[in-house]
Amino acid sequence: MAMRTASPWWASLLFGVGLLFLFVGERLFGHLPGTRMVMTGLGLVLVLGVTGLRGYTMLATEGSRRNVERTLFYCQLGVVVSLVIYLLTTPWGMGHFHFTEKGADHFGTALTVLWGIVMVVSLIPMFMIEISLGTALRNGLDLHSGSDEGIEYMRVRDVGLSGLTVGLALALLMVTCNVANDRNIQRDVSYFKTSSPGDSTKKIVAGQTENIKVLMFFPPSNEVAAQVRDYFSALSSASGHLSIEEHDRLGDAEIAGKYKVSKDGVVVLVKGTGDKEKSQTIELDTDIEKARKSAQGNKLRNFDREVNSSLLKLVREKRKAYLVAGHGEITSWDTVPPQFKNGDIQERHVSVFKSRMAQLNYEVKDLGPIDLQRGVPDDATIVMLLAPTISLADNEWDAIDKYLDKGGRVLVAMEPKGDPSLGALGSKLGVKFNPLPLTDDQVFLNQRGTKSEHRFVATTQFSAHASTTSLSRAAKGLVLVGAGSLEDAPVIGKDTPKKTVTIRSMDSSFLDVIDNDTFDAGSEKRQRYTEAEAFEGPKLKGDDGKDKDGWRALVFADADLFADALVQNAQGRPGVLMIAQLFGGDILDDSVKWLGGEEVFAGEVVSEDDKAIQHTKSQDAVWFTLTIVGMPLVVLALGLVGTWARRRKKVTTEVQK
């Protein structure tokens, strides 16, 4: 039954529209100051205006009508209080307190939960009261009617208390979810499957002149064997030069003994015959349930990577990669000068990098200052310099320069907080490193919603160069953490190298001159900045008098691409994302293959590991809108349609009577 109240039904509708404007302004257009100000301003005007109107109707009426208006006013006042608490969680609000970073995180989390609870326990009772009051007889202000006829305040109060109960229950769920998230309780509900052959693996097999045999030693009717068989069947069909043999370890004891197979679940890859025969072994768990939970299960999910690594060891000899050490590189933390260990430069590790280099059939060795000054060893396939903190000596740069002149291969990755000099190498390549931090407040890896994450710059701008084959084909995004940029420099020497820009930032990126994680139009410029370049020297004469490829070099403006990636989760605790997941081990794989003259093997290596879902800020806004606004609107629409249908049926029945 509709009730005549002092305030119109559409007052609450305007209040809701105001909240919608506030949400859109703060969540969807937070990165556009002008639009945000307009949307948030309109929302505040509507919210405060309707709240003031409700206060006026409460004071201008008496009896039950005043009680109803007072209940609605308190609900709206609660929403206003929640908005004030929300204001304290914004950068402007937090700026009035002097917290440490950890203290700010805890304070912000507590206030976020608090304003959410206050908002929920205020809005739900107001919504339920408005539904109970209906719209009839409530089309405009009615302050002068002194009659309480048709006003059932007790029913309004009971409905409001029911709404408060629902709101408190939802608030309990909010707190429970936050606690569960803080406890980091997880359950594995992922779908398990074996990876399929990738482009790189297919190219390695297709490029062989000799047939490669796959010997499988599994029990009969084994599920793991079925998945492995399907993988190699697909690889054989796509690339050729591959045959598959299945053996019983006990029944074919002679073959098992030849390849030292002492248990089931073994795959042996064989190439060549007689004295030139070579083999590589991959071990798997034969129980599919155990395989899902064990380290062997990771082998199945990453089976293409296992096979790819084994094939590289099978088709060529092990090579050597020398890491320049002794200058505070990320590979030698103990040589970082003490003045840089006060927080300016964080300790990083390269365990994943070294592990992947081993899988690519490279032996990784350090090249210290004394050894480097004597010259790069003759057995070096690649020399790598990863983020030196202190500058290399001139004779060390000269040694690298001479190594290139002999057809050497060099990979250099720089770091803004390290030494920016490239010495003689910069003038040889025609490049210099700009240590100003690359920043992007529109396209970045959003973890906790802080401005510091603007340094987690995301990009999809890759060239079709062999060193970025996998990234460009798979359209994968790349995250640059604390990167600088590369700029052109004069070339000193008679030969100008061939230069290819392989990675650029998005056009929304800028160099943070003021170092405040925010774009300042007066001194900073948005554009695509160069993040990686490939260089090729002129052809050289081989020992046989024929031309061969000249020297090659890769320069990156972000050394974190090759470090074990350290990021922070929503609670501010550090966590590790493997290089193959966040940054795509494809960069390392394709770079090493191009530098080593094996670009024909470049391509994607498939993994079925569960990847961490990472969204940009705009993607987070869309998902937040769909889940927080979209679903409640669907439920509300269904409820209104159901109520309308029941009322219409009731009216039709009464008319017929």
HELIX and SHEET records of a PDB file:
HELIX    1   1 TRP A   10  PHE A   23  1                                  14    
HELIX    2   2 VAL A   24  LEU A   28  3                                   5    
HELIX    3   3 PRO A   33  ALA A   60  1                                  28    
HELIX    4   4 GLY A   63  THR A   89  1                                  27    
HELIX    5   5 PRO A   91  MET A   94  1                                   4    
HELIX    6   6 GLU A  101  LEU A  133  1                                  33    
HELIX    7   7 TYR A  153  ARG A  183  1                                  31    
HELIX    8   8 ASP A  199  ALA A  206  1                                   8    
HELIX    9   9 GLU A  223  SER A  239  1                                  17    
HELIX   10  10 ALA A  253  LYS A  258  1                                   6    
HELIX   11  11 GLY A  274  LYS A  276  5                                   3    
HELIX   12  12 ILE A  288  LYS A  293  1                                   6    
HELIX   13  13 ALA A  295  ARG A  301  1                                   7    
HELIX   14  14 PHE A  303  VAL A  315  1                                  13    
HELIX   15  15 TRP A  333  THR A  335  5                                   3    
HELIX   16  16 PRO A  338  PHE A  340  5                                   3    
HELIX   17  17 SER A  351  GLN A  359  1                                   9    
HELIX   18  18 PRO A  369  ARG A  374  1                                   6    
HELIX   19  19 ASP A  394  ASP A  405  1                                  12    
HELIX   20  20 GLY A  423  LEU A  429  1                                   7    
HELIX   21  21 LYS A  451  ARG A  455  5                                   5    
HELIX   22  22 ALA A  466  THR A  468  5                                   3    
HELIX   23  23 THR A  469  ALA A  474  1                                   6    
HELIX   24  24 ALA A  559  PHE A  562  5                                   4    
HELIX   25  25 ILE A  579  LEU A  582  1                                   4    
HELIX   26  26 ASP A  586  LEU A  595  1                                  10    
HELIX   27  27 GLU A  599  PHE A  601  5                                   3    
HELIX   28  28 LYS A  617  THR A  625  1                                   9    
HELIX   29  29 LEU A  626  GLY A  630  3                                   5    
HELIX   30  30 MET A  631  GLN A  656  1                                  26    
SHEET    1   A 4 LEU A 242  HIS A 247  0                                        
SHEET    2   A 4 ILE A 212  PHE A 217  1                                        
SHEET    3   A 4 VAL A 266  LYS A 271 -1                                        
SHEET    4   A 4 LYS A 278  GLU A 283 -1                                        
SHEET    1   B 8 TYR A 362  LEU A 367  0                                        
SHEET    2   B 8 ARG A 319  VAL A 324  1                                        
SHEET    3   B 8 ALA A 380  LEU A 386  1                                        
SHEET    4   B 8 ARG A 409  ALA A 413  1                                        
SHEET    5   B 8 ARG A 552  PHE A 556  1                                        
SHEET    6   B 8 THR A 530  GLU A 536 -1                                        
SHEET    7   B 8 LYS A 498  ARG A 504 -1                                        
SHEET    8   B 8 GLN A 461  PHE A 462 -1                                        
SHEET    1   C 2 VAL A 431  ASN A 434  0                                        
SHEET    2   C 2 SER A 485  ASP A 488 -1                                        
SHEET    1   D 2 LEU A 438  THR A 439  0                                        
SHEET    2   D 2 PHE A 510  LEU A 511 -1                                        
SHEET    1   E 2 PHE A 456  THR A 459  0                                        
SHEET    2   E 2 LEU A 478  VAL A 481 -1                                        
SHEET    1   F 2 LEU A 540  LYS A 541  0                                        
SHEET    2   F 2 ASP A 547  LYS A 548 -1                                        
SHEET    1   G 2 ALA A 565  GLN A 568  0                                        
SHEET    2   G 2 PRO A 574  LEU A 577 -1                                        
END                                                                             
